[in-house]
Amino acid sequence: MKVIGVALLLTVLGASLTAAAETTIKVFSAEKGKYVMVDRVQKTDEEWKKALTPEQFQVTRKKGTERAYAGAYWNNHERGVYHCVCCGNDLFRSEDKFDSGTGWPSYTKPIAPENARTQEDTGLYMRRTEVLCARCGAHLGHVFDDGPKPAGLRYCVNSAALKFVKARG
């Protein structure tokens, strides 16, 4: 009986540790210049609606798309870091931004691979790769293979999913 009790305790403890480990992730912090551990951000739709504008909610939580050339950052040329509008996670550096001619902010890469994640998107009767915030799961946009060399990637991102913080100095 003791063996079963100990096995059950270890199983429950192991599940708790696994669940706890999944609530924190490693991301790169531009401000600190290093990787840090942060809590994942999970909210209900009602909580997101209170925290975001209607457009931000539609884009980030319902996988919407803003109109081309209508967003705040498609033509932004200032130096700084673009953060997730939902959770503040660092996503892109201005040095990696380029003019793709599409009317949406475009980047060659995220600030670090751990800060953004991708998944297959088969909506709208086509196959694309969706880009999401690794910390809160916000829909950011899509990544395409028609970007500049060397990587050849274009992270096409909605301005409504971003908050720009200008570099100091």
C-alpha positions in Angstrom: 0.0 0.0 0.0 2.9 2.4 0.8 4.4 1.8 -2.6 1.1 2.8 -4.3 0.8 5.9 -2.1 4.4 7.0 -2.9 3.8 6.3 -6.6 0.6 8.3 -6.6 2.4 11.2 -4.8 5.2 11.2 -7.3 2.8 11.2 -10.2 0.8 14.2 -8.7 4.0 16.0 -7.9 5.5 15.4 -11.3 2.3 16.6 -13.0 2.3 19.8 -10.8 6.0 20.5 -11.7 5.2 20.0 -15.4 2.2 22.3 -15.2 4.3 24.9 -13.4 7.1 24.6 -15.9 4.7 25.3 -18.7 3.5 28.5 -17.1 6.9 30.1 -17.5 9.0 30.5 -20.7 12.4 31.8 -21.7 12.4 34.9 -23.9 15.0 37.6 -24.8 14.7 41.0 -23.1 16.1 43.8 -25.2 16.1 46.1 -22.2 18.2 43.6 -20.1 20.2 42.4 -23.1 19.8 38.8 -22.1 17.3 35.9 -21.8 14.9 36.0 -18.9 12.1 33.7 -17.6 8.6 35.2 -17.7 5.1 34.0 -17.0 2.9 33.1 -19.8 -0.1 35.4 -20.1 -3.6 33.8 -20.3 -6.8 35.8 -20.1 -10.4 35.3 -21.0 -11.9 37.1 -24.0 -13.6 39.5 -21.6 -10.4 40.4 -19.9 -8.7 41.0 -23.3 -11.6 43.1 -24.5 -11.1 45.4 -21.4 -7.4 45.7 -22.0 -7.3 46.2 -25.8 -9.0 48.5 -28.4 -11.6 46.8 -30.5 -9.2 46.6 -33.5 -6.4 45.2 -31.3 -8.7 42.6 -29.9 -10.0 41.6 -33.4 -6.5 41.3 -34.8 -4.7 39.6 -31.9 -7.3 37.5 -30.3 -9.6 36.7 -33.4 -6.8 36.5 -36.0 -8.0 39.5 -37.9 -6.0 41.6 -40.4 -5.9 45.4 -40.5 -6.1 47.2 -43.9 -2.8 47.7 -45.8 -1.2 51.1 -45.3 -3.7 51.9 -42.4 -1.6 50.8 -39.4 0.6 53.0 -37.3 3.9 51.3 -38.0 4.0 50.3 -41.7 6.0 53.5 -42.4 7.8 53.9 -39.1 11.6 54.5 -39.5 12.5 55.3 -35.9 15.0 53.1 -33.9 13.5 50.9 -31.2 11.8 47.7 -30.3 8.3 46.5 -31.2 6.5 44.8 -28.4 3.4 42.6 -28.2 0.4 45.0 -27.6 -1.2 42.3 -25.4 1.6 41.3 -23.0 4.6 43.5 -23.7 6.9 40.7 -25.0 9.7 42.0 -27.1 9.1 40.9 -30.7 11.1 42.8 -33.4 13.9 45.2 -33.6 13.8 48.2 -35.9 17.1 47.1 -37.5 15.3 44.0 -38.9 12.4 46.0 -40.4 12.3 46.7 -44.1 9.9 48.2 -46.7 8.2 45.2 -48.3 5.8 47.4 -50.3 2.9 45.5 -48.8 1.6 48.2 -46.5 2.3 46.2 -43.3 5.3 46.4 -41.1 7.7 43.7 -42.3 10.7 42.2 -40.5 13.4 39.7 -41.5 13.3 37.9 -38.2 12.0 38.2 -34.6 14.2 39.6 -31.9 14.9 36.0 -30.8 13.5 32.7 -31.9 12.0 32.1 -28.5 9.9 35.3 -28.5 7.7 34.4 -31.4 6.3 31.1 -32.6 4.7 29.9 -35.8 1.9 27.5 -36.7 0.2 26.4 -39.9 -2.8 28.5 -40.9 -5.1 27.0 -43.5 -7.8 29.7 -43.3 -9.0 31.6 -46.3 -8.6 28.5 -48.5 -4.8 28.8 -48.5 -1.8 27.4 -46.6 0.2 30.0 -44.7 2.5 30.2 -41.7 0.9 32.2 -38.9 3.2 34.2 -36.4 2.1 34.4 -32.8 3.5 35.9 -29.6 5.2 33.1 -27.7 4.2 34.6 -24.3 0.4 35.2 -24.8 -0.5 33.6 -28.1 -1.5 36.8 -29.8 -1.9 36.6 -33.6 0.7 38.9 -35.1 0.5 38.2 -38.8 2.2 35.7 -41.2 5.7 34.8 -42.3 6.5 34.3 -46.0 9.6 33.1 -47.9 9.9 36.1 -50.1 12.0 38.4 -47.9 15.5 39.7 -48.4 18.6 37.5 -48.2 20.2 35.9 -46.4 17.2 34.2 -44.6 14.7 35.2 -47.3 11.9 35.6 -44.7 9.3 38.3 -44.5 7.4 38.5 -41.1 4.4 40.5 -42.2 2.9 41.9 -39.0 -0.2 43.9 -38.1 0.5 47.3 -36.5 -2.5 46.7 -34.2 -0.6 43.8 -32.7 2.4 45.9 -31.8 3.5 48.7 -29.4 6.7 50.5 -30.5 9.2 51.7 -27.9 11.6 54.3 -29.3 15.3 53.7 -28.5 16.8 56.0 -25.9 19.5 58.5 -27.0 
